C-alpha cells in the first residue's frame, strides 16, 4: 500500500521543485543561482531541467499560478520561508480534494498530459 505521504515525498515535492526551477530558468537564472536559492546542488537542478527528476506531474493552471508566484518572489528576493511556500502549494493540492488525499494518491488526477 502506498501512503499519501510517500507519494508527496517521491512525486509531488519533486514536481513542485521542478516547476519552480522551470520558472526560474525562464526568468534567466543560471543553474548555479537556482541551486543556491533552493539550497540544493547544481546537479539536482540539472536533473529537474532535463526531466530526470520531478517529471511525473504536470500541474493544472491554478497550481502553476501559485508556483509562478513563488518564482517571482524568489526573483525579487522576497521569500522569507521557501519551505512553507512549497508546503502551501502541496496543501492547495490537498484542499482541492477536501483533504481526503485522493488527489495525492491518484497522481493522474493531478496531472494533465502535454499532448492534450
Buried (B, 14 or more C-beta within 10 A) or exposed (E): EEEBEEBBEEBBBBBBBBBBBBBBBEEEBEBEBBBEBBEBEBEBBBBBBEEEBBBBBBBBEEBBEBBBBBBBBBBEEEBEEBEEBBBBBBEBBBEBBEEEBEBBBEBEBBBEEEEE
